[in-house]
Amino acid sequence: MKHVNRRGFLGASLLAAAAGEAEPQEKAPVAAPPGEVTRGLAQWVVESKADEIPAAVRKEATRTLLNWMGCAIGGSGQGAVTCAIEAFAPFSGPGQAAILGRSERFDVLHAALINGISSHVLDYDDTHLRTIIHPAGPVAPALLALAEYRAASGQAVAGKDLLHALILGVEVECRIGNAVYPAHYDAGWHITGTTGVFGAAAAAGKVLGLSAQQMTWALGLAAVQPVGLREMFGTMTKSFHPGRAAQNGLASALLAARNFTCSEHALEAKSGWANVLSSARDYGEITGKPGAGWQVSLNTYKPFACGIVMHPTIDGCIQLSRENLLTAEQIAGIELRVAPLVQELTGKKTPSTGLEGKFSIYHAAAVAIVERAGGEQQFSDRAVRNAATVALRQRVTATVDPKIGEDQVRIRIMLRDGRALEKVIDHAVGSLAHPMTDTDLEDKFSGLAEGILPRDQTRRVMDLCWKIGELPDAGALAQAARRDNRA
């Protein structure tokens, strides 16, 4: 199918990739002039039509929304969320938007912040594997808060429009992430926060109906608000990153809607975002290089509540424990051969809190053997301090092997009776090669909501997520997920 170039400089290449088609190899894209990157991206977002989105892409976006809602509800009672609510409640404006899984209502900007924190605090949310961006975390909370506000003012956001905006927001943040990963990440930036602000701005701007000029300003305003340092991994502040990105992105769109001006070359200028925040960049990743299609179609969902690079180890250790009915006392030692990034991100040998446990490959292996699971409870303060798990993790070693991929692990368990058990994981459950099914996602959602929402309310929220494209008012989804809502 030949596409007419009617999307500015993104044109046929982006449309073909978005439709899941590949351009012929002889038509390899020519790098766009750097001066047009920000404006061209803005123009494409503004001109995108919901009916151009393939059904399979809409379905994956729906799965993304369902998974994000479950994570936000599940994290709503965590200490980081309670701290943030207590800190900001005295300064929040009118109760315009729901805090998912709780009874409080905040103004839209603070609601976006809190729900973004809540959705990421368990480290159980979606992951774009190429960049390790958690796509929905900054985008969905901005959209839901805005949808509630507009409904109250008589301008309800249809579910299909919210879903379209979510798809566009994920596309924007992940394309920008593709352009600077891994150099940007290696410099120490938490890429979910630094690129997520663009996704939130684009998505909110789409709902607000910004012009191409205003959308250019929205992306520019987002560019001056990067948030997130990898130094904060294992603390409450990691979850602050997507929350603040959601709040900042929404604020950017709201300012742009009032014609708050800024540079029109924020991404690509010599002193712009990409050059300041990354030592390497490929603008072709933003401007439409043909590829595998829409970025949301490359999204994955975590079966384990921790850093994604530990998932192969957890998957393999659970399998070995179940297959051999292992107990910690039987094990003399566990040897892991892992990718360099695993040791870099998750090398905490003696975690003392659940949040630190999410970044300890030693705890991950031990708890997977002891409890044969890797969910929320396995990364709690209780699990990290469990005597059997603590003793076993002291017998875990992790050796970096540059030949091992980031989604791989080689596991060798030495038993006290002299036997050795081995397992190689090339792609963990939850990866693109072994994706979670719709049923898996519902089971995960139900487990996260247990003790927070009644079962019938949980079922209703999940049903609304699946039917988001049919809802006349997307804000109803947030209302349905309030703790004191029994409708």
C-alpha positions in Angstrom: 0.0 0.0 0.0 1.4 3.4 -1.0 0.9 6.2 1.4 0.6 9.8 0.4 3.0 12.1 2.3 0.5 14.2 4.2 1.9 14.0 7.6 4.7 16.6 7.3 8.2 15.2 7.4 7.1 12.0 9.2 5.1 11.1 6.1 5.0 7.7 4.5 7.7 6.2 6.6 5.9 6.7 9.9 2.5 5.8 8.4 3.9 2.6 7.0 5.5 1.7 10.3 2.4 2.6 12.2 0.3 0.4 10.1 2.6 -2.5 10.7 4.1 -2.4 7.1 7.7 -2.1 6.2 9.0 0.3 3.5 11.1 -1.4 0.8 14.7 -1.4 1.7 15.7 0.8 -1.2 13.6 3.6 0.3 15.6 3.9 3.5 14.7 7.2 5.2 16.8 10.2 4.9 17.5 11.9 8.2 15.2 14.9 8.7 16.7 18.3 9.0 17.3 18.7 12.8 15.4 22.0 12.7 12.1 20.3 11.9 12.1 17.4 14.5 9.9 19.0 17.2 7.5 20.8 14.9 7.1 17.8 12.6 6.4 15.5 15.6 3.8 18.0 16.9 2.2 18.2 13.5 1.9 14.4 13.2 0.2 14.2 16.6 -2.3 16.9 15.8 -3.2 15.4 12.4 -3.4 11.8 13.6 -7.0 10.3 13.3 -8.4 7.6 15.5 -9.8 5.7 12.6 -6.3 5.3 11.2 -5.2 3.2 14.2 -5.2 -0.6 13.4 -7.5 -2.7 15.6 -4.6 -4.8 16.9 -2.9 -1.6 18.1 -6.1 -0.4 19.8 -6.3 -3.8 21.5 -2.8 -3.6 22.8 -3.4 -0.1 24.1 -6.5 -1.4 25.9 -4.3 -4.1 27.6 -1.8 -1.4 28.5 -4.6 0.6 30.2 -5.9 -2.4 32.1 -2.5 -3.3 33.4 -1.8 0.3 34.4 -5.1 0.6 36.2 -4.4 -2.5 38.2 -0.9 -1.3 39.1 -2.2 2.1 40.2 -4.9 0.5 42.4 -2.5 -2.0 43.8 0.0 0.7 44.8 -2.5 3.1 46.3 -1.9 2.0 49.9 1.9 2.1 49.7 3.9 4.4 51.9 5.1 6.5 49.1 1.5 7.3 48.0 0.4 8.1 51.5 3.4 10.4 52.1 2.7 12.2 48.9 -1.0 12.7 49.7 -0.2 13.9 53.2 2.4 16.3 51.8 0.3 17.8 49.1 -3.3 17.6 50.5 -3.0 21.0 52.2 -2.0 22.6 48.9 -4.3 20.8 46.5 -7.0 22.7 44.8 -10.6 21.6 44.3 -11.3 17.9 44.2 -11.5 17.5 40.4 -10.1 14.0 39.9 -10.0 10.6 41.7 -7.0 9.0 43.4 -7.4 5.4 42.2 -8.0 2.9 45.0 -8.6 5.6 47.5 -11.3 8.0 48.6 -9.4 11.3 48.2 -9.9 13.6 45.3 -7.3 16.2 44.2 -7.0 18.9 41.6 -6.1 17.5 38.2 -2.4 18.3 38.4 -1.9 16.7 41.8 -4.1 13.7 40.9 -1.9 13.1 37.9 1.1 13.2 40.2 -0.3 10.9 42.8 -1.7 8.3 40.4 1.6 8.2 38.5 3.4 7.5 41.8 0.9 4.9 42.7 1.1 3.1 39.4 4.9 2.7 39.6 5.7 2.2 43.3 5.4 -1.6 43.0 7.6 -1.6 39.9 4.9 -3.9 38.4 3.9 -1.7 35.4 4.4 -2.1 31.7 7.8 -2.0 30.0 8.9 -1.0 26.5 11.8 -3.5 26.4 14.0 -1.7 23.9 14.4 1.4 26.1 13.1 0.1 29.5 10.6 3.0 29.5 7.4 2.3 31.5 5.1 3.9 28.9 1.7 4.2 30.6 3.1 5.6 33.9 3.4 9.2 32.8 0.7 9.2 30.1 -2.4 7.5 31.6 -2.6 9.5 34.9 -2.5 12.8 33.0 -5.2 11.6 30.6 -7.6 10.2 33.3 -7.3 13.3 35.4 -8.0 15.5 32.4 -10.9 13.4 31.3 -12.6 13.7 34.7 -12.2 17.5 34.7 -13.6 17.9 31.2 -16.6 15.7 32.0 -17.4 17.9 35.0 -17.3 21.0 32.7 -19.6 19.4 30.1 -16.9 18.4 27.7 -16.7 14.7 28.2 -13.8 12.8 26.6 -15.0 9.8 24.7 -13.2 6.5 25.5 -12.1 6.1 21.9 -10.4 9.5 22.1 -8.7 8.8 25.3 -7.4 5.5 23.9 -6.2 7.3 20.8 -4.4 9.9 22.9 -2.8 7.1 25.0 -1.5 5.5 21.8 0.0 8.8 20.6 1.5 9.6 24.0 3.2 6.2 24.1 4.4 6.6 20.5 5.9 10.0 21.3 7.8 9.1 24.4 9.1 5.8 23.1 10.3 7.3 19.8 12.1 9.9 21.7 13.5 7.2 23.9 14.6 5.2 20.9 16.5 8.2 19.6 18.7 8.6 22.7 18.9 5.1 24.3 21.2 3.8 25.6 23.5 6.8 25.9 20.9 8.9 27.7 20.2 6.0 30.2 23.9 5.3 30.7 24.4 8.9 31.7 22.2 8.2 34.7 18.8 9.5 33.6 15.7 7.5 34.5 14.3 7.5 30.9 10.6 6.9 32.0 10.6 10.3 33.6 12.7 12.2 31.1 10.8 11.0 28.0 7.4 10.3 29.7 6.8 14.0 30.1 6.7 14.3 26.3 4.2 11.5 26.1 2.0 13.1 28.7 2.2 16.5 27.0 1.3 15.0 23.6 -1.6 12.9 24.9 -3.1 15.7 27.0 -2.6 18.1 24.1 -4.4 15.8 21.8 -7.4 15.7 24.1 -7.3 19.5 24.5 -7.4 19.9 20.7 -4.1 21.9 20.4 -3.1 23.3 17.1 0.2 22.2 15.5 1.8 25.5 16.9 0.5 24.9 20.3 1.5 21.2 20.3 5.0 22.3 19.3 5.0 24.6 22.4 3.7 21.8 24.6 6.6 19.5 23.5 9.0 22.4 24.1 7.6 23.0 27.6 7.9 19.3 28.3 11.6 19.4 27.2 12.5 21.8 30.0 11.1 19.6 32.7 13.1 16.3 32.6 12.8 14.4 35.9 14.4 11.2 37.0 17.8 9.9 38.1 18.8 6.2 38.3 20.5 7.0 41.6 17.0 6.9 43.1 16.2 3.3 42.2 15.3 1.4 45.3 13.7 4.4 47.0 10.3 6.1 47.0 11.6 8.7 44.6 11.8 6.2 41.7 8.0 6.2 41.6 8.0 10.0 41.9 9.5 10.2 38.4 6.6 9.0 36.3 4.2 10.9 38.6 6.0 14.2 38.1 6.4 13.5 34.4 2.6 13.1 34.2 2.0 16.3 36.1 4.6 18.2 34.1 3.4 17.0 30.8 -0.2 17.9 31.6 0.9 21.3 32.8 2.8 21.7 29.5 -0.3 21.0 27.4 -2.4 23.3 29.6 0.0 26.2 29.2 0.4 25.7 25.5 -3.4 25.7 25.1 -3.2 29.3 26.5 -0.4 30.1 23.9 2.4 30.0 26.4 5.4 30.2 24.0 8.8 28.6 23.9 11.4 27.5 21.4 10.1 25.5 18.5 13.2 23.4 18.3 13.3 22.0 21.8 14.2 18.5 20.9 16.9 19.0 18.2 18.5 22.5 18.9 22.1 22.7 19.8 21.1 23.5 23.3 17.9 21.4 23.2 16.8 18.3 25.0 18.5 15.6 23.0 21.9 17.3 22.8 22.0 18.4 26.4 20.7 15.1 27.9 22.4 12.6 25.7 25.9 12.1 24.2 24.4 10.3 21.2 21.1 10.6 19.3 19.4 9.4 16.2 16.6 11.7 15.0 15.5 9.2 12.5 14.0 7.2 15.4 11.6 10.2 15.9 11.0 11.2 12.4 9.7 7.9 11.0 12.3 5.2 10.4 10.3 2.1 9.3 10.2 -0.6 11.9 8.0 -3.0 13.7 5.0 -0.7 13.9 3.4 1.3 16.7 5.4 1.4 19.9 2.5 0.4 22.1 2.4 -2.9 20.2 5.9 -3.5 21.6 4.7 -3.1 25.1 5.1 -5.8 27.7 3.6 -6.5 31.1 5.3 -7.7 34.2 4.4 -11.0 35.9 7.0 -10.1 38.6 6.9 -6.9 40.8 10.5 -5.8 40.3 13.1 -4.5 37.8 12.6 -6.1 34.4 16.2 -7.3 34.1 15.6 -9.7 37.0 12.7 -11.4 35.4 14.6 -14.2 33.6 16.3 -15.1 36.9 13.0 -15.2 38.8 11.3 -17.2 36.0 14.1 -19.8 35.9 14.4 -20.1 39.7 10.7 -20.6 40.1 10.7 -23.3 37.5 13.7 -25.1 39.1 12.1 -24.9 42.5 8.8 -26.2 41.4 10.2 -29.0 39.2 12.5 -30.3 41.9 10.4 -29.3 45.0 13.4 -27.4 46.4 13.9 -26.1 49.9 16.5 -23.5 50.9 18.2 -26.0 53.2 19.0 -28.3 50.2 20.9 -25.6 48.4 24.7 -25.2 48.8 24.8 -22.3 46.3 23.2 -20.6 43.3 25.4 -19.3 40.4 23.9 -16.8 38.0 25.5 -15.7 34.7 23.9 -12.4 33.8 24.1 -9.4 31.4 26.2 -6.4 32.6 23.1 -4.2 33.0 21.7 -6.7 35.6 24.6 -6.2 37.9 24.6 -2.5 37.3 21.0 -2.0 38.1 20.3 -4.8 40.6 23.6 -5.4 42.5 22.3 -4.7 46.0 23.5 -7.7 48.0 21.9 -6.9 51.3 18.6 -5.1 50.8 16.8 -4.1 53.9 13.5 -2.9 52.5 11.1 -4.2 49.9 11.9 -1.3 47.6 15.6 -2.2 47.8 14.7 -5.8 47.1 13.3 -4.9 43.8 16.9 -4.0 42.8 18.6 -7.1 44.2 19.3 -10.0 41.9 20.4 -11.9 45.0 17.1 -11.4 46.7 15.2 -12.2 43.5 16.8 -15.6 43.1 16.5 -16.5 46.7 12.8 -15.5 47.2 11.9 -17.2 43.9 13.3 -20.5 45.3 11.8 -20.1 48.8 8.4 -18.8 47.9 8.1 -20.0 44.3 6.6 -16.6 43.3 7.7 -13.1 42.4 4.7 -10.9 43.0 4.1 -7.9 45.2 4.4 -9.9 48.4 7.8 -11.3 47.4 9.2 -7.7 47.3 7.8 -6.6 50.6 9.7 -5.6 53.7 8.5 -9.0 55.2 10.0 -11.0 52.3 13.3 -9.2 52.3 13.8 -9.9 56.0 12.6 -13.5 55.9 15.3 -15.6 57.6 15.3 -18.4 55.1 15.5 -16.0 52.2 18.2 -13.9 53.8 20.3 -17.0 54.4 19.9 -18.3 50.9 20.7 -15.0 49.2 24.1 -15.1 50.9 24.8 -18.2 48.8 23.9 -16.5 45.5 26.6 -15.3 43.2 26.1 -13.3 40.0 28.8 -13.2 37.4 28.6 -10.8 34.5 28.9 -12.3 31.1 28.9 -9.9 28.1 27.6 -12.7 25.9 24.4 -12.9 27.9 21.6 -10.8 26.7 19.6 -8.5 29.0 16.6 -10.8 28.7 18.7 -14.0 29.4 20.2 -15.8 32.3 22.1 -19.0 33.0 21.3 -20.6 36.4 23.2 -23.3 38.1 22.0 -24.5 41.5 24.4 -26.7 43.5 22.7 -29.0 46.0 24.2 -30.3 49.3 23.9 -33.9 48.0 26.3 -33.1 45.2 23.8 -32.7 42.4 23.7 -29.7 40.1 20.5 -28.2 38.5 20.7 -26.0 35.5 18.3 -23.8 33.6 18.8 -21.3 30.7 16.2 -18.7 30.1 16.3 -16.8 26.8 13.0 -15.0 27.1 11.2 -14.7 30.4 7.4 -15.0 30.8 5.9 -11.6 30.2 8.3 -10.8 27.3 7.3 -10.3 23.7 8.2 -13.9 23.1 6.1 -15.2 26.0 3.5 -12.5 26.5 0.9 -12.4 29.3 -2.5 -13.4 28.1 -5.7 -11.3 28.8 -6.5 -13.8 31.5 -3.1 -13.4 33.0 -3.6 -9.7 33.1 -7.0 -10.0 34.8 -5.6 -12.4 37.4 -2.8 -9.9 38.0 -5.3 -7.0 38.3 -7.5 -9.0 40.7 -4.6 -9.8 42.9 -3.5 -6.2 43.0 -6.9 -4.9 43.9 -7.6 -7.6 46.5 -8.2 -5.9 49.9 -8.5 -2.5 48.3 -11.7 -2.8 46.2 -14.5 -5.3 46.6 -14.5 -8.1 44.0 -17.6 -6.8 42.2 -16.1 -3.4 41.9 -12.8 -4.9 40.7 -14.8 -6.8 38.0 -16.6 -3.6 37.0 -13.4 -1.6 36.6 -11.8 -4.3 34.5 -14.9 -4.5 32.3 -14.8 -0.7 31.8 -11.1 -1.0 30.8 -11.9 -3.6 28.1 -14.8 -1.5 26.8 -12.9 1.9 27.0 -13.4 2.4 23.2 -17.2 2.4 23.7 -17.5 4.7 26.7 -19.1 8.1 26.1 -17.2 9.5 29.1 -13.7 8.1 29.8 -13.7 9.9 33.2 -16.2 7.2 34.4 -13.3 4.8 34.6 -11.5 6.8 37.2 -14.7 7.3 39.2 -15.3 3.5 39.1 -11.9 2.9 40.7 -12.4 5.1 43.8 -12.2 3.1 47.0 -15.6 4.4 48.3 -17.4 3.9 44.9 -19.8 0.9 44.9 -21.8 1.8 41.8 
